[in-house]
Amino acid sequence: MQPIPKELVLKKFPSLEDSLLDELLAESTLKEVDEGEEVMRSGQYITSTILLLRGLLKVYRNDDEGNEFLMYYLEAGNACALSMMCTARTEKSQIMVKAVTPAEVLLVPSHLSELWLGKYKTWHSFVIASYRQRFEELLQTLDSIAFKGLDERLLFYLKRHVKVSGNEVKLSHQQIASELNSSREVISRLLKKLEQTGAITLHRNYIQVHDLSIV
């Protein structure tokens, strides 16, 4: 079992009290995941709460045809709120979690995650804050689907990706199309229009974002 880097845990989760951090370090498991590796699969029983120490994860749903629908990203210092929910209820996961970059995650046993809700005020506050943040992000995603055209949804998608991973969007046109439930041809055409405005530059393996506010 790999040792958990205490200083990194303190840095990424500064709100947690000392006694809770001691339990977290003693009882959790550190797992390294490669880029593209699945951290959680749809249909599996969730036995741990996921805390992200390093890297970037994406949380999404997929259909029977393999199309992916992006829900939100998890950055270092975030927890997967849906993993908390599944562990508390001993339910199967309805989502997929995949590493966008190489990452390190802390896996907190489900019985401890639930026990800490009543034992530690800081854990209770952290869980509630995680739920609230994810709920607000899901509302933004829902709004983009329900009230915006595909061109606006693409802008929202690119802005969200830039926020968490920088100005180089290392996704293929097909990947973007799958996550926006569109076709590669339509997405390519919209991206070309954005390039013509100077907002982005299209490269062979990535999209360089310059300024999406000019669109």
C-alpha distance (Angstrom), angle and dihedral (degrees) to the residues before:
residue distance angle dihedral
M1 . . .
Q2 3.79 . .
P3 3.82 118.0 .
I4 3.80 114.0 -109.5
P5 3.84 112.5 -121.4
K6 3.81 101.3 -119.5
E7 3.80 95.9 -165.9
L8 3.79 91.3 53.6
V9 3.81 91.9 49.6
L10 3.82 89.9 50.4
K11 3.79 90.3 49.4
K12 3.79 97.0 47.2
F13 3.82 97.3 39.7
P14 3.82 104.0 32.5
S15 3.81 95.4 153.0
L16 3.81 94.8 66.5
E17 3.80 116.1 99.9
D18 3.81 122.2 -115.7
S19 3.80 98.3 -107.0
L20 3.80 90.7 49.3
L21 3.81 91.2 49.3
D22 3.80 89.5 52.2
E23 3.82 90.4 54.4
L24 3.78 91.4 43.5
L25 3.81 91.7 54.3
A26 3.81 93.0 44.4
E27 3.81 99.4 45.4
S28 3.82 106.4 31.1
T29 3.79 128.4 87.0
L30 3.79 123.2 -132.6
K31 3.81 114.5 -138.7
E32 3.78 127.6 -174.3
V33 3.81 116.5 -150.8
D34 3.78 129.3 -168.6
E35 3.78 125.9 -130.7
G36 3.79 108.6 -77.8
E37 3.81 94.0 16.6
E38 3.80 118.5 134.9
V39 3.79 114.9 -118.3
M40 3.80 94.0 -179.2
R41 3.80 131.3 14.6
S42 3.76 129.7 -153.6
G43 3.80 111.9 -102.9
Q44 3.78 98.3 24.1
Y45 3.79 123.2 117.9
I46 3.78 110.7 -109.9
T47 3.78 114.3 -132.4
S48 3.81 99.3 168.6
T49 3.77 140.6 46.8
I50 3.80 111.3 -124.9
L51 3.82 120.2 -131.3
L52 3.80 116.7 -179.1
L53 3.82 117.3 -137.6
R54 3.80 101.2 168.8
G55 3.77 137.1 7.8
L56 3.78 134.6 16.3
L57 3.81 130.0 -68.8
K58 3.77 130.3 -171.4
V59 3.79 124.1 -146.7
Y60 3.79 115.9 -152.2
R61 3.78 147.4 146.7
N62 3.77 125.7 -126.3
D63 3.78 134.1 -160.0
D64 3.79 132.1 -136.9
E65 3.80 90.7 -88.0
G66 3.80 93.4 56.1
N67 3.80 97.1 -105.4
E68 3.80 112.8 149.1
F69 3.79 125.2 -141.9
L70 3.81 112.1 -161.0
M71 3.79 113.5 -138.0
Y72 3.81 102.3 174.6
Y73 3.79 145.2 -46.5
L74 3.80 128.9 -105.7
E75 3.80 118.8 -142.9
A76 3.80 129.6 -167.3
G77 3.80 108.3 -69.6
N78 3.82 92.7 32.5
A79 3.79 128.9 111.2
C80 3.78 126.5 -146.9
A81 3.80 100.6 -112.2
L82 3.79 92.4 -166.1
S83 3.80 90.8 56.1
M84 3.81 87.3 54.9
M85 3.78 90.1 51.8
C86 3.80 94.3 48.0
T87 3.79 94.2 47.5
A88 3.81 91.8 49.6
R89 3.81 91.5 53.2
T90 3.82 98.9 32.5
E91 3.79 89.6 -125.2
K92 3.77 134.1 150.5
S93 3.77 117.3 -98.9
Q94 3.80 117.6 -101.4
I95 3.80 92.6 -168.4
M96 3.78 142.4 58.8
V97 3.80 124.7 -130.0
K98 3.79 118.9 -162.0
A99 3.81 133.3 176.3
V100 3.80 112.7 -111.9
T101 3.81 89.2 -173.2
P102 3.82 132.3 11.2
A103 3.79 104.6 -68.8
E104 3.78 146.4 -179.3
V105 3.79 120.0 -140.0
L106 3.77 133.8 -173.8
L107 3.79 114.4 -137.5
V108 3.81 111.9 -152.6
P109 3.84 114.6 -163.5
S110 3.80 110.3 -111.0
H111 3.81 96.2 -124.2
L112 3.81 90.8 55.7
S113 3.79 94.1 46.9
E114 3.79 89.2 55.3
L115 3.82 93.9 42.2
W116 3.81 92.0 52.0
L117 3.81 91.6 57.7
G118 3.79 89.3 74.2
K119 3.79 97.7 28.9
Y120 3.81 102.3 50.4
K121 3.78 124.8 40.8
T122 3.81 91.9 -160.9
W123 3.82 91.5 55.4
H124 3.80 90.9 49.1
S125 3.82 90.0 50.8
F126 3.80 91.4 46.1
V127 3.80 92.5 51.8
I128 3.82 93.0 47.8
A129 3.82 91.1 47.6
S130 3.82 90.1 49.9
Y131 3.82 91.1 51.4
R132 3.80 91.2 48.4
Q133 3.80 94.6 48.9
R134 3.79 93.8 48.6
F135 3.82 91.6 45.3
E136 3.79 91.1 53.4
E137 3.80 90.8 49.2
L138 3.80 91.0 49.6
L139 3.81 89.8 51.4
Q140 3.80 89.8 53.2
T141 3.79 90.1 49.9
L142 3.79 91.4 48.1
D143 3.80 91.3 49.3
S144 3.79 90.8 51.8
I145 3.80 90.1 54.0
A146 3.79 99.3 41.0
F147 3.78 101.8 40.0
K148 3.81 108.3 24.2
G149 3.77 136.9 70.5
L150 3.79 122.1 -119.6
D151 3.81 92.7 -96.9
E152 3.81 90.6 56.2
R153 3.81 91.5 44.1
L154 3.80 89.5 53.3
L155 3.81 90.3 52.2
F156 3.81 90.6 49.0
Y157 3.80 89.8 48.8
L158 3.81 93.7 50.4
K159 3.82 93.3 45.6
R160 3.79 91.2 51.5
H161 3.79 91.8 48.6
V162 3.82 92.2 48.5
K163 3.80 90.3 50.3
V164 3.79 93.6 59.2
S165 3.80 104.0 30.3
G166 3.80 110.3 20.7
N167 3.79 136.9 -108.3
E168 3.80 97.1 -49.7
V169 3.80 108.5 83.0
K170 3.79 103.7 -161.6
L171 3.77 97.1 -165.0
S172 3.78 130.6 113.1
H173 3.79 121.5 -122.0
Q174 3.80 87.8 -111.6
Q175 3.80 92.4 54.3
I176 3.79 91.2 51.3
A177 3.79 90.9 46.4
S178 3.81 91.5 51.7
E179 3.80 92.7 50.6
L180 3.81 91.7 47.5
N181 3.82 92.7 43.9
S182 3.78 92.4 -120.5
S183 3.80 137.3 110.7
R184 3.78 127.3 -86.2
E185 3.80 91.2 -121.7
V186 3.81 93.4 55.8
I187 3.82 93.3 45.5
S188 3.81 91.4 47.8
R189 3.79 90.2 52.2
L190 3.82 92.7 49.8
L191 3.80 91.5 46.8
K192 3.80 90.0 51.1
K193 3.81 89.5 53.9
L194 3.80 89.8 51.2
E195 3.81 89.5 50.7
Q196 3.78 90.4 53.2
T197 3.81 90.0 57.5
G198 3.82 91.2 53.3
A199 3.79 93.4 -115.3
I200 3.82 93.8 117.5
T201 3.79 141.7 8.3
L202 3.79 119.0 -139.0
H203 3.80 116.8 -138.0
R204 3.78 130.5 179.5
N205 3.81 96.8 -97.8
Y206 3.79 104.6 15.0
I207 3.79 146.6 21.0
Q208 3.81 119.2 -116.2
V209 3.80 109.6 -147.6
H210 3.81 116.0 -152.3
D211 3.79 109.1 167.3
L212 3.79 123.3 -19.5
S213 3.81 92.3 -179.5
I214 3.81 91.4 75.4
V215 3.80 92.3 66.5
